[in-house]
């Protein structure tokens, strides 16, 4: 077993999914020495690697792109930013071209043209890992980051974490700039590929003063086979739904009728689906496009096109939701010197507004924001003067207990899940319910700050720091979500308030949230338009 690993780099990228690998490649392209640290194995872990991914792909036809943007603006609760959207679709188009140049095997149509509107996750991430390594990126697999490091002036100068396959020994990377690409938070709900997404990057960023935006748009749930975690929902557009007695349920459109299904599920009623609306001509292609969806069904001997199978709602939180770290510039800077954010860890309001970015817009955002953040981090590192003073570790809750009273991390995780996973608490929200949950979550945060233990023996250890930090991140994430949800006294997009069922005429404003021991909110002083409204203090919560 070796000792602590210490490295020096121009840019450290934390996270090895699409946003992280694009950031690493872009930083190298800008002349930086790059280290990438992944919680799992870069190329196989995370949401994108778990299945097929649609991508927001529009060729460079200005009229076509304007139509695509306008259609999204209407559905997205008027919270998108046109300039960001046009930049994102353009950047994604070029990055998809890079993938073709690097040998990604796009399917072709009858005329021999590549179909670039979707990607197979395993092959996509395999290609990105290969490209990053070939470019010279030093990849640390199974090396989750635990905390950021800052200089005496508050600039971020690296991070520290664990080497999971080396007995939990520490690694430290000193870097001129850091890109967070750690994904969203799915609260360990069991959705396929999402158990690495526990909000770690959000917690690390908040500890150095970064705020968050769009966190109320976090009630993203997806339907999955009851005995599986595959939440890729493309096929559900062809579903007919039934109750336990085999009676067809009238839910309207298969995609927009989710609220009716969720209300039934919230009462404990079993739900069944059959993909009998899928044309025969598409069924073979569907299996090729979404093989992971069909795998558990095939193992159970179920043909989903002819046989009804049980389904359940699975929380995907801010992975398929919208909220994340607020951005201070069009280069994905966070406002804290030396720290950038890309992909699902960052807010996607600019591109997806109040509704889910799904695989399509979120996938394009990961490519674009990763590219911008990586290049910007390299530029920052090149011009910044590093402090000669020792760097300060910024991690607190889950790392450095405030008193001698400890609570098992697993108990904290379970308590958070009781507040955020049930449909009647998170999918269908009320002011009263949000306040009740926040009271519990605030108590959990205070207990977590006191100390967290891991394992039957109730010990603190280097190896136990990861589950302790994950537990702390889940509590923090839930508090930000529900504080923002309480502040938005209306229903808009993914944020549903049963006690405020309509959108307010003045509701197209961003809600920013931040803080750890004391959570604060701020609301845009003007409706979102153009480059967005300015933020002002104060909020009318209800």
Residue pairs with C-beta under 8 A, 6 or more apart in sequence:
1 166
1 167
1 169
2 166
2 169
3 169
4 169
4 170
4 171
4 172
5 140
5 163
5 169
5 170
5 171
5 172
6 171
6 172
6 173
6 174
7 35
7 138
7 171
7 172
7 173
7 174
8 33
8 173
8 174
8 175
9 32
9 33
9 34
9 35
9 138
9 173
9 174
9 175
9 176
10 27
10 32
10 33
10 34
10 175
10 176
10 177
10 378
10 381
10 382
11 23
11 24
11 27
11 32
11 33
11 34
11 35
11 175
11 176
11 177
11 178
11 179
11 374
11 377
11 378
11 381
12 34
12 35
12 36
12 37
12 158
12 159
12 173
12 175
12 177
12 178
12 179
13 20
13 23
13 24
13 27
13 34
13 35
13 36
13 37
13 137
13 178
13 179
13 181
13 374
14 20
14 36
14 37
14 145
14 159
14 178
14 179
14 180
14 181
14 182
14 201
14 204
15 36
15 37
15 38
15 39
15 46
15 180
15 181
15 182
15 183
15 201
15 343
15 345
16 36
16 37
16 38
16 39
16 40
16 41
16 42
16 43
16 45
16 46
16 129
16 139
16 141
16 181
17 45
17 46
17 47
17 48
17 49
17 125
17 181
17 183
17 343
17 366
18 48
18 124
18 125
18 128
18 343
18 363
18 366
18 367
18 370
19 181
19 342
19 343
19 344
19 345
19 366
19 367
19 369
19 370
19 373
20 36
20 38
20 42
20 179
20 181
20 342
20 343
20 370
21 36
21 42
21 125
21 128
21 129
21 131
21 132
21 370
22 95
22 128
22 342
22 366
22 367
22 370
22 371
22 374
23 179
23 181
23 340
23 342
23 370
23 371
23 373
23 374
23 377
24 34
24 36
24 132
24 135
24 137
24 374
25 128
25 131
25 132
25 135
25 137
25 371
25 374
26 370
26 371
26 372
26 373
26 374
26 375
26 378
27 34
27 179
27 374
27 375
27 377
27 378
28 34
28 132
28 135
28 136
28 137
28 378
29 135
29 374
29 375
30 374
30 375
30 378
30 379
30 382
31 378
31 382
32 176
32 377
32 378
32 381
32 382
33 136
34 135
34 136
34 137
34 138
34 374
35 137
35 138
35 139
35 140
35 173
35 175
36 42
36 132
36 137
36 138
36 139
36 140
37 140
37 143
37 144
37 145
37 159
37 161
37 171
37 173
38 45
38 139
38 140
38 141
38 142
38 143
38 144
39 45
39 142
39 143
39 144
39 145
39 182
39 196
39 200
40 46
40 141
40 142
40 196
41 141
41 142
42 125
42 129
42 132
42 139
42 141
43 49
43 125
43 126
43 128
43 129
44 122
44 125
45 193
45 196
46 125
46 183
46 193
46 194
46 196
46 197
47 183
47 193
47 194
47 197
47 319
47 320
47 344
48 119
48 121
48 124
48 125
48 193
48 363
48 366
49 121
49 122
49 124
49 125
49 193
50 121
50 192
50 193
50 194
50 230
50 232
50 292
51 121
51 192
51 193
51 230
51 232
51 290
51 291
51 292
51 293
52 118
52 119
52 120
52 121
52 232
52 234
52 289
52 290
52 291
52 292
52 359
53 118
53 119
53 120
53 121
53 124
53 359
53 363
54 117
54 118
54 234
54 358
54 359
54 360
54 363
55 92
55 96
55 116
55 117
55 118
55 119
55 359
55 360
55 363
55 364
55 367
56 68
56 88
56 89
56 92
56 360
56 361
56 363
56 364
57 89
57 92
57 93
57 96
57 116
57 117
57 364
58 64
58 65
58 68
58 89
58 93
59 93
60 90
60 93
65 86
65 89
65 90
68 89
69 80
69 82
69 85
69 86
69 89
72 80
72 85
72 351
72 352
72 353
72 361
73 80
73 82
73 353
75 353
75 355
76 352
76 353
76 354
76 355
76 493
77 353
77 354
77 355
77 492
77 493
77 503
77 507
77 508
78 353
78 508
78 527
78 528
79 214
79 349
79 353
79 354
79 492
79 493
79 508
79 510
79 528
80 349
80 350
80 351
80 352
80 353
80 528
81 349
81 350
81 351
81 528
81 530
81 531
81 532
82 530
83 530
83 531
84 330
84 350
84 351
85 350
85 351
87 330
87 368
88 350
88 351
88 361
88 364
88 365
88 368
88 369
89 364
91 364
91 367
91 368
91 371
91 372
92 363
92 364
92 365
92 367
92 368
95 367
95 368
95 371
96 116
96 367
97 116
99 106
99 116
99 119
99 124
99 127
100 106
100 114
100 116
102 127
102 130
102 131
103 127
104 119
104 123
104 124
104 127
105 123
106 114
106 115
106 116
107 114
107 115
108 114
108 115
109 115
118 289
119 363
129 139
132 139
133 139
140 163
140 171
141 165
142 163
142 164
142 165
143 161
143 162
143 163
143 164
143 171
144 161
144 162
144 164
144 200
144 466
145 159
145 160
145 161
145 182
145 200
145 201
145 204
146 159
146 160
146 161
146 162
146 200
146 204
146 395
146 399
146 465
146 466
146 469
147 159
147 160
147 161
147 204
147 207
147 393
147 394
147 395
147 399
147 469
148 156
148 158
148 159
148 178
148 204
148 205
148 207
148 208
148 339
148 393
148 394
148 395
149 156
149 157
149 158
149 159
149 160
149 172
149 174
149 391
149 392
149 393
149 394
150 156
150 157
150 208
150 391
150 392
150 394
151 157
151 386
151 387
151 389
151 391
151 392
152 387
152 389
152 392
153 337
153 387
154 208
154 209
154 336
154 337
155 336
155 337
155 338
155 384
155 387
156 177
156 178
156 208
156 336
156 337
156 338
156 339
157 174
157 175
157 176
157 178
157 338
157 386
157 387
157 391
158 172
158 173
158 174
158 175
158 178
158 391
159 172
159 173
159 175
159 178
159 204
160 170
160 171
160 172
160 173
160 393
161 170
161 171
162 168
162 169
162 170
162 171
162 462
162 463
162 465
162 466
163 169
163 170
163 171
164 463
164 466
167 463
168 461
168 462
168 463
168 464
168 465
168 466
169 462
170 462
174 386
174 391
175 381
176 338
176 377
176 380
176 381
176 382
176 384
176 386
177 338
177 339
177 340
177 377
177 378
177 380
177 381
177 384
178 338
178 339
178 340
178 377
179 340
179 341
179 342
179 370
179 373
179 374
179 377
180 201
180 204
180 205
180 325
180 334
180 339
180 340
180 341
180 342
180 345
180 346
181 201
181 341
181 342
181 343
181 345
181 370
181 373
182 197
182 199
182 200
182 201
182 202
182 204
182 345
183 196
183 197
183 201
183 319
183 343
183 344
183 345
184 197
184 199
184 316
184 317
184 318
184 319
184 320
184 321
184 324
184 344
184 345
185 197
185 198
185 199
185 202
185 317
185 318
185 319
185 473
185 474
185 477
186 194
186 195
186 197
186 198
186 315
186 316
186 317
186 318
186 319
187 198
187 315
187 317
187 416
187 417
187 420
187 421
187 474
187 477
187 478
188 195
188 198
188 413
188 417
188 470
188 474
189 314
189 315
189 316
189 317
189 417
189 421
190 229
190 314
191 222
191 224
191 229
191 231
191 314
191 315
191 316
191 319
192 224
192 228
192 229
192 230
192 231
192 232
192 292
194 316
194 319
197 317
197 319
197 344
198 470
198 473
198 474
199 318
199 473
199 474
199 476
199 477
200 469
200 470
200 473
201 325
201 341
201 345
202 212
202 324
202 325
202 345
202 473
202 476
202 477
202 480
203 397
203 469
203 472
203 473
203 476
203 477
204 394
204 395
205 325
205 334
205 336
205 339
205 341
205 345
206 212
206 476
206 514
206 515
206 516
207 394
207 395
207 396
207 516
208 336
208 339
208 394
209 335
209 336
209 514
210 325
210 326
210 334
210 335
210 336
210 339
210 341
210 514
211 325
211 326
211 335
211 512
211 513
211 514
211 522
212 323
212 324
212 325
212 326
212 347
212 480
212 484
212 512
212 513
212 514
213 323
213 324
213 325
213 326
213 347
213 349
213 510
213 511
213 512
213 513
214 321
214 322
214 323
214 324
214 347
214 348
214 349
214 354
214 484
214 510
214 511
215 318
215 323
215 324
215 480
215 481
215 483
215 484
215 485
215 511
215 513
216 323
216 481
216 484
216 485
216 487
216 488
216 494
216 495
216 511
217 321
217 322
217 323
217 349
217 354
217 355
217 493
217 494
217 495
218 317
218 318
218 321
218 322
218 323
218 426
218 481
218 485
218 494
218 495
219 321
219 426
219 427
219 429
219 494
219 495
219 496
220 315
220 316
220 317
220 318
220 319
220 320
220 321
220 356
220 494
221 258
221 262
221 313
221 314
221 315
221 316
221 423
221 427
222 231
222 232
222 233
222 313
222 314
222 316
222 320
223 231
223 233
223 236
223 258
223 261
223 273
223 311
223 312
223 313
223 314
224 230
224 231
224 311
224 312
224 313
224 314
225 293
225 296
225 297
225 309
225 310
225 311
225 312
226 309
226 310
226 311
226 312
227 296
227 300
227 310
228 295
228 296
228 297
229 314
230 292
230 293
230 295
230 296
231 314
231 316
231 320
232 290
232 292
232 293
232 359
233 358
234 286
234 289
234 290
235 275
235 278
235 286
235 290
235 293
235 304
236 254
236 255
236 273
236 275
237 254
237 255
237 277
238 254
238 275
238 276
238 277
238 278
238 282
239 254
239 273
239 274
239 275
239 277
240 248
240 254
240 273
240 274
240 276
240 277
241 248
241 249
241 251
241 254
241 261
241 271
241 272
241 273
241 311
242 248
242 249
242 271
242 272
242 273
242 274
242 308
243 249
243 264
243 269
243 270
243 271
243 272
244 269
244 270
244 272
246 272
246 308
249 260
249 261
249 264
249 271
250 260
251 257
251 258
251 260
251 261
252 260
254 277
259 496
261 271
261 313
262 313
262 423
262 427
262 428
263 428
264 271
265 271
265 312
265 313
265 423
266 422
266 423
266 424
266 427
266 428
270 310
271 310
271 311
271 312
272 308
272 309
272 310
272 311
273 304
273 308
273 309
273 311
274 304
274 305
274 306
274 307
274 308
274 309
275 304
275 305
276 305
276 306
278 286
278 305
283 305
286 294
287 294
294 304
297 303
297 304
297 309
300 309
302 309
313 423
313 427
315 420
315 421
315 426
317 420
317 477
317 481
318 324
318 344
318 477
318 481
319 344
320 356
320 357
320 358
320 362
321 356
321 494
322 347
322 348
322 349
322 352
322 353
322 354
322 355
322 356
322 357
322 493
322 494
323 347
323 349
323 480
323 481
323 484
324 341
324 344
324 345
324 346
324 347
324 348
325 334
325 341
325 345
325 346
325 347
326 334
326 335
326 347
326 512
327 333
327 334
327 341
327 346
327 347
327 350
328 334
328 335
330 372
331 340
331 372
331 373
331 375
331 376
332 340
332 341
332 342
332 346
332 369
332 372
332 373
332 376
333 339
333 340
333 376
333 380
334 340
334 341
337 380
337 384
338 377
338 380
338 381
338 384
340 373
340 374
340 376
340 377
340 380
341 369
341 373
342 366
342 369
342 370
342 372
342 373
342 374
343 362
343 365
343 366
343 369
343 370
344 362
344 366
346 369
348 357
348 361
348 362
348 365
349 510
350 532
351 357
351 361
351 364
351 365
352 361
352 362
352 365
353 493
354 492
354 493
354 494
354 495
355 493
355 494
356 362
356 494
357 365
393 399
395 469
396 449
396 516
397 445
397 448
397 449
397 452
397 472
397 476
397 516
398 409
398 448
398 452
398 465
398 468
398 469
398 470
398 471
398 472
398 473
399 465
399 468
399 469
401 449
401 450
401 451
401 452
401 460
402 449
402 450
402 451
403 450
403 451
404 450
404 451
405 447
405 450
405 451
406 450
406 451
406 452
406 453
406 458
406 460
407 447
407 448
407 450
407 451
407 452
407 453
408 452
408 453
408 454
408 458
409 452
409 453
409 454
409 464
409 467
409 468
409 470
409 471
410 454
410 467
410 471
412 444
412 447
412 448
412 452
412 471
412 472
412 474
412 475
413 467
413 470
413 471
413 474
415 440
415 444
416 441
416 444
416 471
416 474
416 475
416 478
417 474
419 425
419 426
419 437
419 440
419 441
419 478
419 482
420 426
420 437
420 478
420 481
424 433
425 433
425 437
427 496
428 496
428 498
429 485
429 495
429 496
429 497
429 498
430 497
430 498
430 499
431 486
431 489
431 497
431 499
431 500
431 541
431 542
432 499
434 482
434 485
434 486
435 486
437 478
437 482
438 479
438 482
438 483
438 486
441 475
441 478
441 479
441 482
442 479
444 475
445 475
445 476
445 479
445 516
445 517
448 471
448 472
448 475
449 517
451 460
452 460
452 468
452 471
452 472
453 459
453 460
453 464
453 468
454 460
454 461
454 463
454 464
454 467
454 468
455 461
455 464
460 468
476 516
479 519
480 513
480 514
480 519
483 513
483 519
483 521
484 511
484 513
484 521
485 495
485 497
486 541
486 542
487 511
487 513
487 521
487 523
487 539
487 540
487 541
488 495
488 497
488 507
488 511
489 497
489 500
489 504
489 540
489 541
489 542
490 497
490 500
490 502
490 503
490 504
490 507
491 497
491 500
491 501
491 502
491 503
492 503
492 507
500 542
506 527
508 527
508 528
509 523
509 524
509 525
509 526
509 527
509 528
509 533
510 523
510 524
510 528
510 532
510 533
510 535
511 521
511 522
511 523
511 524
511 539
512 521
512 522
512 523
512 535
513 519
513 520
513 521
513 522
514 520
521 539
521 541
522 535
522 536
522 537
522 538
522 539
523 535
523 536
523 538
523 539
524 532
524 533
524 534
524 535
524 536
525 533
525 534
525 535
525 536
526 533
526 534
527 533
